[in-house]
Amino acid sequence: MFLPAAELRVPSGFPTIQQAVDAAKPGDVVLVQAGTYRERVRLKDRVTLRSAGDDAPGKLGLARAEATVIDGGGKEDEQPGVAMAEGAVLDGFTVTGVGRYDDAEWQKHFTTRGNEQAHEHIGAPGVAGVSIRGVNCEVRGNIVHHVGYTGIAITGMDGRACSPLVVSNVCHRNMAGGIGSMNGSTAIIRGNTCFENFYAGIGHENASPLVELNRCFGNIRAGIGISEGACPTVRSNLCYQNRRAGIGIRTGANTRPVVERNECRDNGMAGIGVEEETEPVLRFNRCFDNLLAGIGVRDHARPAILNNECFKNGEAGIGLMTGRDTQVSSNYCHLNKTAGVGLSGGGANSVVLTGNRLIQNGTVAVGINGGWTVTLSGNELSRTNGMPPLVMVEENATAVFTNNTLRGGGVAAVRCAGTLRLTNNRIEGTAARQAGPPNFGVWALPGAKVEMAGNTVSGWRHALFGEGASIVARDNSVADAFVAAFRIRGRAGQPPISGNRVTGKDVKELLVEAEGK
């Protein structure tokens, strides 16, 4: 026989929340009036625990959640503040005082940006404010704060994934993460606010949840942290003013999240930081006003970096310290303090840049340090002001340019101390200077090796100036040069420069000068 759901009231019908839950049957609702309840609660299957009142907003979350408090007493205990059950609902409570919150410890690591924190797994054992262990349930509209561990902890059990709905909660000042998704969880984590937590606002370990429309700020480490084999979809989140990265991705090649359409700004390190051999897909994100790079990559990580916008960052728009055939495609990097794309670090690294727009960055559009092999195709590199070159190729670096547009002023479009091959590019200066500082399409430094074929060069004093360098140039079109299109210094004999089309009155194809002239 079907029995209608009952409503059990606290404290009018039952003096404690747990007594009402123990009396409830599947489908029943335990309705709790405003007040502070000094207990810890274990829910039953398909029981809803709800605070009384409507969904009017309060100062931080729902007004009814702010007024209805489950307080664990601040003591160490094996029982979480609220233990969820299959099909259960937790709706509109403040959960606090579960375990020991240490304000001095929190302040210390906030001040040091988490640099002295232990490099712990997100899934390290602990007692959560709200615990979801191997069950499908709903946690909605709660405020979880000053907990000695993670605010809301979601974990699969015994190889079984769980897919709870965790939505519209506020998690702050907890001594681990705000929300943690672990051990096979496939949760939906949506519309939560996580701030000033000891580690990440939302953290992942070996889990594949959907994480979207959350707001994470002021956390000691990342706004959203992804590690230890986690493969979440992280979409349309706002991560700002975190002490380290907006979104941080680390710990192994099995960590392969899809990170898309997020906004990461004003963070204390990178907007998105990728490290430790991880292989994420980063696409359609906006990273700006971060202290370091918009997107930063190191420790042999292998991201695909696609269609992102990185601007006004304190260092590069996209900064790679390591790479192995890394794909950087269709990104828009502009107004960054140093490079549009900066390639630093040591060792043998490689990257492919295709279809990117690198516009008005402070020093170079692309900076290529020693050890890098870089293929550039179909990119637009531009800067109207400043003296640095658009591209710098350092000693022991190799760059291959095909079908790119390089447009700007400064001392050169490309200044090269390494190996450079340019084929079918447009190299446009803003205005050729007949005298004064260098003004060269390509400036080949001593020891450089440069090959140019089929390029169109205009608006530079010389298409190429080389001194003590190995030069090959054929079938290029050069306009607006002064005296000579190609000017070589410090070479005995005729260099292999021929078949170039040079326009302009009294402009030679080639001028060879003695060393020191």
C-alpha positions in Angstrom: 0.0 0.0 0.0 1.3 3.5 -0.9 1.9 5.7 2.1 2.2 9.5 1.5 5.4 11.2 2.5 5.4 12.5 6.1 6.9 15.8 7.3 8.8 15.5 10.6 9.5 18.8 12.4 12.4 19.8 14.5 12.3 20.9 17.3 8.5 20.9 17.7 8.1 17.2 16.9 11.6 15.9 17.7 14.2 17.6 19.9 17.2 16.7 17.6 17.7 16.4 13.9 19.1 12.8 14.3 16.0 11.7 16.2 13.8 12.9 13.4 15.9 11.3 10.8 15.9 8.0 12.7 12.1 8.1 12.7 11.8 9.0 9.0 10.9 6.6 6.3 12.0 6.8 2.6 10.3 9.8 0.9 9.8 11.7 4.2 11.0 15.2 4.8 12.6 16.4 8.0 11.9 20.1 8.3 14.2 22.0 10.7 13.3 25.4 12.2 16.0 28.1 12.5 18.5 27.5 15.4 21.8 26.0 16.2 21.9 22.2 16.6 25.0 20.9 18.3 25.1 17.4 16.8 26.3 15.4 13.8 23.8 13.8 11.5 23.7 10.5 9.5 21.0 10.6 6.9 18.9 7.6 5.7 18.1 6.5 2.2 15.6 8.8 0.3 15.1 11.1 3.3 15.1 14.9 2.7 16.6 17.1 5.4 15.5 20.7 4.8 15.7 24.0 6.7 12.4 25.8 7.1 11.8 28.9 5.0 11.9 30.2 1.4 14.8 30.7 -0.8 15.4 34.4 0.0 19.1 35.3 -0.1 21.0 36.2 3.0 24.5 37.8 3.3 26.4 34.8 2.1 24.0 32.2 0.9 20.3 31.3 1.5 18.9 33.2 4.5 17.5 30.0 5.9 20.8 28.2 5.6 22.5 31.0 7.5 19.9 30.7 10.3 19.9 26.9 10.6 23.2 25.6 11.9 24.6 22.0 12.4 27.5 22.6 14.7 29.9 19.6 15.2 31.5 21.2 18.3 35.0 21.7 16.9 36.2 18.4 18.1 38.0 15.6 16.3 35.6 12.8 15.6 35.2 10.0 13.1 31.7 11.1 12.1 31.2 13.9 9.6 29.0 16.8 10.1 26.4 15.3 7.8 26.8 11.8 6.3 24.7 11.5 3.1 22.7 8.4 2.1 21.4 7.0 -1.2 18.8 9.3 -2.7 19.0 11.6 0.3 18.8 15.4 0.1 20.5 18.0 2.3 19.0 21.4 1.6 19.8 24.7 3.2 22.0 24.3 6.3 25.2 25.8 7.7 27.6 23.0 8.7 30.5 24.0 10.8 32.7 23.0 13.7 33.6 19.5 12.3 37.2 18.9 13.4 39.7 21.5 14.2 40.0 24.7 12.2 43.5 26.3 12.8 43.4 30.0 12.0 47.1 30.6 12.7 48.0 27.8 10.3 45.6 29.2 7.7 47.1 32.7 8.0 50.6 31.4 7.8 50.0 29.6 4.5 47.9 32.3 3.1 50.8 34.8 3.6 53.3 32.4 2.0 51.0 31.6 -1.0 51.0 27.9 0.0 54.7 27.5 -0.8 55.3 25.7 2.5 52.2 23.4 2.3 52.7 19.7 2.1 52.3 18.3 -1.5 49.5 16.1 -0.4 47.0 14.1 -2.4 43.6 15.7 -2.5 42.1 12.4 -1.4 44.1 12.1 1.9 41.9 10.8 4.7 39.9 13.1 6.8 36.5 13.9 8.3 34.4 16.2 6.1 31.8 18.7 6.9 29.4 16.9 4.5 30.4 13.4 3.4 29.2 11.7 0.2 30.6 8.1 0.1 29.5 5.9 -2.8 25.9 7.2 -2.9 23.8 9.3 -5.3 22.2 12.1 -3.5 21.7 15.9 -3.6 23.5 18.6 -1.6 21.9 21.9 -2.3 22.1 25.5 -0.9 24.3 24.8 2.1 27.1 26.8 3.8 30.1 24.7 5.0 32.8 26.5 6.8 35.6 26.2 9.4 35.9 22.5 9.0 39.1 20.7 9.8 39.1 18.9 6.5 37.2 19.3 3.2 33.9 21.1 3.3 32.0 18.7 1.0 33.9 15.5 0.2 32.6 13.2 -2.6 34.2 9.8 -3.0 33.4 6.5 -4.8 33.5 3.4 -2.8 34.6 -0.2 -3.5 35.1 0.5 -7.2 31.6 2.0 -7.6 31.3 5.5 -9.0 28.8 7.9 -7.5 27.1 10.8 -9.3 25.6 13.1 -6.7 24.4 16.6 -7.5 26.3 19.3 -5.5 24.8 22.6 -6.4 24.6 26.2 -5.1 26.6 25.6 -1.9 29.1 28.0 -0.2 32.3 26.5 1.1 34.9 28.7 2.9 37.7 28.6 5.4 38.0 24.8 5.5 41.3 23.2 6.3 41.5 21.2 3.1 39.4 21.9 -0.1 36.1 23.6 -0.3 34.7 20.7 -2.3 36.6 17.5 -3.1 35.8 14.9 -5.7 37.7 11.7 -5.4 38.1 8.0 -6.2 35.8 7.5 -9.2 33.3 10.2 -8.4 31.3 11.4 -11.5 29.4 14.2 -9.6 27.8 17.2 -11.0 29.3 20.2 -9.2 27.5 23.3 -10.3 27.0 26.9 -9.2 28.9 26.6 -5.9 31.0 29.4 -4.3 34.3 28.3 -2.8 36.6 30.8 -1.2 39.5 31.0 1.3 39.9 27.3 1.6 43.3 25.8 2.7 44.0 24.0 -0.5 41.8 24.3 -3.7 38.3 25.7 -3.8 37.3 22.6 -5.7 39.8 19.7 -5.9 39.9 16.5 -7.8 41.7 13.2 -7.4 41.0 10.2 -9.7 37.5 11.5 -10.5 35.6 12.6 -13.6 32.9 15.0 -12.5 31.2 17.8 -14.4 32.3 21.1 -12.8 30.6 24.1 -14.2 29.4 27.6 -13.3 31.3 27.7 -9.9 33.0 30.7 -8.4 36.3 30.1 -6.7 38.4 32.9 -5.2 40.9 33.6 -2.5 41.9 30.0 -2.0 45.4 29.3 -0.7 46.3 27.1 -3.7 44.2 26.9 -6.9 40.7 28.0 -7.4 40.1 24.6 -9.0 42.8 21.8 -8.5 43.0 18.7 -10.8 45.4 15.9 -10.0 46.1 12.2 -9.5 44.5 10.8 -12.6 41.4 13.1 -12.5 39.6 13.7 -15.9 36.8 16.1 -15.1 35.1 18.5 -17.5 35.7 21.9 -16.0 33.5 24.5 -17.8 32.4 28.1 -17.4 33.8 28.6 -14.0 35.1 31.9 -12.6 38.5 31.6 -10.7 40.0 34.8 -9.4 42.3 36.1 -6.7 43.5 32.7 -5.7 46.9 32.7 -4.1 48.4 30.4 -6.8 46.7 29.4 -10.0 43.2 30.0 -11.1 43.0 26.4 -12.3 46.0 24.1 -11.4 46.6 20.7 -13.2 49.3 18.3 -12.0 50.4 14.8 -11.2 50.9 12.4 -14.1 49.9 11.6 -17.7 46.6 10.0 -16.6 45.4 13.5 -15.5 43.5 14.5 -18.6 40.8 17.1 -17.9 38.9 19.1 -20.5 39.1 22.7 -19.3 36.9 25.0 -21.4 35.2 28.5 -21.3 36.5 29.4 -17.9 37.6 32.9 -16.8 40.8 33.0 -14.7 41.9 36.4 -13.6 43.9 38.2 -10.9 45.5 35.0 -9.6 48.8 35.0 -7.8 50.5 32.8 -10.3 49.2 31.6 -13.7 45.6 31.8 -14.8 45.8 28.1 -15.7 48.9 26.2 -14.5 49.8 22.8 -16.1 52.6 20.6 -14.8 54.0 17.1 -14.0 53.3 15.4 -17.3 49.6 16.0 -17.4 47.7 16.0 -20.7 44.7 18.4 -20.5 42.7 20.0 -23.3 42.5 23.8 -22.7 40.1 25.6 -24.9 38.1 28.8 -25.1 39.3 30.0 -21.7 40.0 33.7 -20.9 43.0 34.3 -18.7 43.9 37.9 -17.8 45.5 40.1 -15.2 47.3 37.1 -13.6 50.6 37.8 -11.9 52.5 35.3 -14.1 51.4 33.7 -17.4 47.9 33.5 -18.6 48.6 29.8 -19.3 51.8 28.3 -17.8 53.2 24.9 -18.7 56.2 23.0 -17.1 57.5 19.6 -16.0 56.9 17.9 -19.3 53.2 18.4 -19.4 51.5 18.0 -22.8 48.4 20.1 -23.0 46.5 21.0 -26.2 46.1 24.8 -26.0 43.3 25.8 -28.3 41.2 29.0 -28.9 42.1 30.7 -25.6 42.4 34.4 -25.0 45.3 35.5 -22.7 45.8 39.2 -22.1 47.3 41.7 -19.7 49.1 39.0 -17.8 52.3 39.9 -15.8 54.5 37.6 -17.9 53.6 35.8 -21.1 50.1 35.1 -22.5 51.1 31.5 -22.9 54.4 30.4 -21.2 56.0 27.0 -21.8 59.0 25.9 -19.9 58.9 22.4 -21.4 57.0 20.8 -24.3 57.0 17.8 -26.6 55.1 18.6 -29.9 52.8 20.7 -27.8 49.9 22.1 -29.9 49.2 25.8 -29.5 46.5 26.8 -32.0 44.1 29.6 -32.7 44.8 31.5 -29.4 44.6 35.3 -29.1 47.4 36.7 -26.8 47.6 40.4 -26.5 48.8 43.1 -24.2 50.8 40.8 -22.1 53.8 42.3 -20.2 56.5 40.1 -21.8 55.6 37.7 -24.7 52.5 36.6 -26.5 54.1 33.1 -26.4 57.2 32.6 -24.3 59.3 29.4 -24.6 61.8 29.1 -21.8 63.5 26.4 -19.8 66.3 24.0 -20.8 66.6 20.7 -22.5 65.1 19.5 -25.9 61.6 20.8 -26.3 59.2 21.3 -29.3 56.0 23.1 -30.0 53.7 23.7 -33.0 52.1 27.2 -33.2 49.2 27.5 -35.8 46.7 30.2 -36.4 47.5 32.2 -33.3 47.1 36.0 -33.1 49.9 37.5 -31.0 49.2 41.2 -30.8 50.8 44.2 -29.0 52.7 42.2 -26.4 55.2 44.2 -24.3 58.5 42.7 -25.5 58.1 40.0 -28.2 55.3 38.2 -29.9 57.3 34.9 -29.6 60.4 34.4 -27.5 62.3 31.2 -28.2 65.0 30.1 -25.8 67.8 27.6 -26.5 66.7 23.9 -26.8 63.4 24.7 -28.5 62.3 23.5 -31.9 59.4 25.6 -33.0 57.1 25.3 -36.1 55.0 28.3 -36.8 52.3 28.3 -39.5 49.5 30.8 -40.3 50.1 33.0 -37.3 49.7 36.8 -37.0 52.4 38.5 -35.0 52.1 42.3 -34.6 53.3 45.2 -32.5 53.2 48.8 -33.4 55.4 50.3 -30.6 58.6 49.5 -28.9 62.2 48.5 -29.9 62.4 44.8 -29.2 62.1 42.4 -32.1 58.8 40.7 -32.8 60.5 37.3 -32.5 63.7 36.4 -30.7 65.4 33.0 -31.6 68.1 32.4 -29.1 71.3 30.3 -29.7 70.7 26.6 -29.9 67.0 27.1 -30.9 65.4 26.3 -34.2 62.4 28.0 -35.7 60.6 27.2 -38.9 58.1 29.9 -40.1 55.7 29.2 -43.0 52.8 31.4 -44.1 52.8 33.8 -41.2 52.3 37.5 -41.1 54.8 39.5 -39.1 53.9 43.2 -38.8 55.6 45.9 -36.7 58.5 48.1 -35.9 61.4 47.8 -33.5 64.9 46.6 -34.3 63.8 43.5 -36.3 60.8 41.3 -37.2 63.1 38.3 -36.2 66.3 38.6 -34.3 68.1 35.3 -34.6 71.1 33.7 -32.9 70.0 30.1 -33.6 68.6 28.4 -36.7 65.8 30.0 -38.7 63.9 29.0 -41.8 61.4 31.4 -43.3 59.2 30.4 -46.2 56.3 32.3 -47.8 55.8 34.7 -44.9 54.7 38.4 -45.0 57.2 40.5 -43.1 55.9 44.0 -42.9 57.6 46.9 -41.1 55.7 50.0 -40.0 58.2 52.3 -41.7 61.7 51.8 -42.9 64.3 53.9 -41.1 67.3 55.0 -43.2 69.4 55.7 -40.1 69.3 55.3 -36.4 68.8 52.0 -34.5 68.7 48.7 -36.4 65.6 48.2 -38.5 65.8 44.8 -40.2 63.3 42.3 -41.4 65.7 39.6 -40.1 68.7 40.3 -38.0 71.1 37.3 -38.1 73.6 37.4 -35.3 77.0 35.8 -35.3 76.7 32.1 -35.5 73.2 32.1 -36.8 71.9 30.0 -39.7 69.2 31.6 -41.7 67.3 30.5 -44.8 64.7 32.7 -46.6 62.6 31.7 -49.6 59.5 33.1 -51.1 58.9 35.7 -48.5 57.4 39.2 -49.1 59.4 41.8 -47.1 58.5 45.6 -46.9 58.9 48.5 -44.6 62.4 47.6 -43.3 65.8 49.2 -43.9 67.1 45.7 -45.1 65.1 42.5 -45.6 68.0 40.9 -43.8 71.2 42.1 -42.1 73.7 39.4 -41.1 77.1 39.6 -39.4 79.1 36.4 -39.0 76.1 34.3 -39.9 75.3 31.6 -42.5 72.7 33.1 -44.9 70.7 31.6 -47.8 68.1 33.8 -49.5 66.3 33.1 -52.8 63.0 34.1 -54.5 62.0 36.7 -51.9 60.2 40.0 -52.8 61.6 43.1 -51.1 60.3 46.6 -51.1 61.2 49.9 -49.3 64.8 48.9 -48.5 67.7 51.3 -48.4 70.9 50.7 -50.3 70.5 46.9 -50.3 67.8 44.3 -49.7 70.3 41.9 -48.1 73.3 43.3 -46.3 76.0 40.8 -45.2 79.0 41.8 -43.1 82.1 39.8 -42.2 82.0 37.3 -45.1 84.6 36.5 -47.8 83.1 35.7 -51.2 79.6 35.7 -52.6 76.9 34.3 -50.3 74.1 32.2 -51.8 71.7 35.1 -52.3 70.0 35.2 -55.7 66.7 35.4 -57.6 65.2 37.9 -55.2 62.9 40.6 -56.6 63.9 44.0 -55.3 61.9 47.2 -56.0 63.1 50.7 -55.3 65.5 53.1 -57.0 69.2 52.4 -56.6 68.5 49.5 -54.2 70.9 46.5 -54.7 69.9 43.0 -54.1 73.0 42.3 -52.1 75.7 44.3 -50.3 78.7 42.4 -48.9 80.9 44.3 -46.5 84.2 43.5 -44.8 84.1 42.7 -41.1 84.1 45.8 -38.9 82.9 48.2 -41.5 
